Amino acid sequence: MTSSEHDHARSDEPASVTLLGLGLMGHALAGTLLATGHPTTVWNRSADKGADLIGRGARRAGSAGEAIAAGSLVIVCITDNNAVRELVEPRAAELRGRTLVNLTSGSSSEADDISAWAAQHGIAYLDGAVLAAPDGIGTDEAAILYSGDKDAFDRHERVLRRLAAPTFLGERPGLAALHDVAVLTMMWNILNAFLHAGALLQSAGVSATALTPVLEGGISTTTGWLAGYAEQIDAGVFPGDDATIATHLAAMAHLIDESAAQGVSTELPRQIKAVADRAVAEGLGQSGYAAMISRFRSPE
Ligand code: NAP
């Protein structure tokens, strides 16, 4: 930690923060830092962005290097990690002794690689995954997952908390990116199920608006099962005492038939049943639903 980082960690003064990238997300992050009283220096590749932030007190740096030099905490949020590497690698000298927080979406191996590069150059590195849209930044709804340098997280937690509820997941830099895709697979599966359900009921003249409260109740029931299933997965024990996979399988066949009868796509129900078919073929028919984790552990 540099002496200036020490000073910020101890003082009640709002820390100076640098924001590299003023796209939709970077702009929201910078706006929240300004609104919470942090001296904020901004830089964007195209200089036409962020005029309103300057009007609200942000300082526009003439170059990325000048921006980095202005803050002990440097946040980068741009399109992808190739762009991040292009931006930060030539500026290792300016970044040395500072903390780099990368809120750009990317893969876990990219995060591991950037972290290794940062360590070689004396840069504290945190990788972050933003679980919010830009208009959620700075509200109670927003969350950001972090992984990497724990000391850097502890030093800057107060600032990071301004942006969104922060969770530190562990020291392996790629953990935030891995959790990000875990959340996304959950999100897209729920959304596709919602759309399939909407098409199914629309075919019977029920509006999506009328259907939604019923589905929300179903989601709530299902999420109530997750903690128990997680314990089963961690223990490797899958009692079929709520419903066996064989029982689920029969209902899945019914879902395919009903979808076909209503003239809507059977693609999603067939995928769902294919997983259960293979689990039953492997002898898991009398196990509980979470036993199908084995179907997801290996490639197809
Ligand atoms: P965006 O509005 O498209 O902005 C992209 C930003 O990246 C712009 O500032 C752009 O600069 C900059 N950029 C691209 N290539 C660059 C390069 N080679 N060097 C320097 N700057 C470069 O994207 P965004 O919505 O802000 O998203 C930024 C990151 O946040 C992405 O990784 C995204 O996945 C993540 N994220 C976004 C959301 C969301 O809802 N928007 C949610 C979670 C995570 P120019 O202005 O010069 O083009």
Boltz pocket constraint, residues with backbone or C-beta under 6 A from the ligand:
constraints:
  - pocket:
      binder: B
      contacts: [[A, 21], [A, 22], [A, 23], [A, 24], [A, 25], [A, 26], [A, 44], [A, 45], [A, 46], [A, 49], [A, 77], [A, 78], [A, 79], [A, 80], [A, 83], [A, 84], [A, 86], [A, 87], [A, 103], [A, 104], [A, 105], [A, 106], [A, 130], [A, 131], [A, 132], [A, 133], [A, 134]]
      max_distance: 6.0
